[in-house]
């Protein structure tokens, strides 16, 4: 019989785990918005010997769904289960704005009002409470690094936002944070949770833009460009997540290191994040002519076969141009991760699972294009339009279907 059904919802998809008490011969499932007719099938399932693992995709944020699963056992019996769930939606809007203006503000006599703003975000953050936002007026903020003093709450996030989304403030350079990751602009060091950053620009950074060491972080509508200006040990990445940095959502952002000829790291690099549940949706990456083995998104490491560091994640509707290495790379324990409706153009490879030590992962409905001069510009005049599968400790499984690869030059 079915002993348990667990659904882990994100914004546009959800992991599905079905536990059972006797061997299974086949499994099916479908989901439907609550109160609506019809339904859609789950992704191909995987039986790991303890539970059935599948996922629902093409969901809408902040909506209620009903899931039905049917399990046929080898002894001829059939069980059915039903569960309702809700996808993640927008975080609650801030209840109050604490205003910062780098040009006209005053950290001594300011009050954080629009008429009498603070000068630096560090000063404004001293006054923030859960549910409130520090709102930055347009300008260039060369203010070192920012470590939030508090966490938000699950129903009252803290916000760092641009006051005018049409004219975002610009953070530049960053500073060396001796207690944390090195040179950075924003850091959730010390376990600062429930933070949302929106309508900001990070530009010409010495190393990293954002360093995440805590879960529950949302970045939306931001631009990060020209990171790793320090070179060498300061090559940096745009966003780095490590130990405990789960439930990271990055939506509608732009990453740009195009035509730089600078040795930099990946725009998004998740290393032993801890909790999984990464949501990367509707982002654009322009990485052409950057030097080095840069994946647009890397999640790892290679050693974990349990999925404890990377699971229940969605990667959809992203566009990646000119990654010197893989467009997407997952290493290690990637359990219930799905990649769909992404576009990669002129990347060394579209996707790499090297190794996929746990699984399952689903890669489907993606498109990859290789232009005529691709081979003269990628990795010693060599490259491929396809997908890399392998490496030591590879177990899988990987479901790969309904992808389109197009090249103007013959490929391996």
PEDA-V59300 format. One record per backbone hydrogen bond with DSSP energy under -0.5 kcal/mol. NH is the residue of the N-H (numbers start at 1). CO is the residue of the C=O. If there is no record, write none. Layout:
# PEDA-V59300
nh: (NH:NH)
co: (CO:CO)
This chain:
# PEDA-V59300
nh: (3:3:4:6:8:9:10:14:15:16:17:18:19:19:20:21:25:26:28:30:31:32:34:36:40:42:43:46:48:48:52:53:54:56:58:59:62:63:65:66:67:68:69:70:71:72:73:73:74:76:79:81:83:85:87:88:95:96:98:99:99:100:101:105:106:110:111:112:113:118:124:125:126:126:127:128:131:131:132:133:134:135:135:136:136:137:141:141:142:143:146:148:152:153:156:158:159:160:161:162:163:164:165:167:169:170:171:171:172:173:173:174:175:177:178:180:182:184:185:186:187:188:191:192:193:194:194:195:196:197:198:199:201:202:203:204:205:206:207:208:209:209:210:211:212:213:216:217:218:219:220:221:223:224:225:226:228:229:230:230:231:231:234:235:238:239:240:241:242:243:243:244:245:246:247:249:249:250:251:252:254:255:256:257:259:260:260:261:264:264:265:267:268:269:270:271:271:272:272:277:279:280:281:281:282:284:285:286:287:287:290:291:294:295:296:297:298:299:300:305:310:312:313:314:315:316:317:319:320:321:322:325:327:328:329:330:331:332:334:335:335:336:337:338:339:340:341:343:344:345:346:348:348:349:350:351:352:353:354:354:355:356:357:357:358:360:361:362:363:364:365:365:367:368:369:370:374:376:377:379:382:382:384:388:389:390:394:395:396:399:400:401:401:404:406:408:412)
co: (1:19:19:17:15:7:13:56:8:54:6:52:4:17:50:1:72:72:70:68:40:66:64:33:31:29:55:53:46:51:18:46:16:14:12:12:88:60:85:32:83:30:81:28:79:26:71:77:23:73:71:69:67:65:63:10:131:131:133:97:112:135:118:101:117:106:116:116:116:99:120:121:122:123:124:125:156:157:129:96:159:98:133:134:161:100:139:170:140:141:185:187:193:156:153:194:132:196:134:198:136:136:163:164:199:139:169:201:141:203:204:172:184:182:176:177:177:175:209:209:146:211:188:188:191:215:216:216:158:218:160:220:169:223:171:225:226:173:173:183:237:238:238:186:240:211:246:247:195:249:197:251:200:254:202:256:207:205:206:234:228:234:231:232:266:267:210:269:212:271:272:273:273:244:276:217:247:279:219:281:222:284:224:286:288:257:288:289:262:291:236:295:296:239:298:241:269:270:300:311:248:314:250:279:316:253:319:255:285:321:287:262:292:293:326:327:268:329:270:303:333:335:336:278:338:280:340:283:343:285:345:294:349:350:297:352:299:355:332:310:333:360:360:313:362:315:364:318:367:320:369:323:325:325:386:386:328:388:330:355:390:353:332:355:332:397:397:337:399:339:401:402:342:404:344:406:371:373:374:377:378:379:348:351:387:353:391:356:356:361:398:363:399:366:368:370:383)
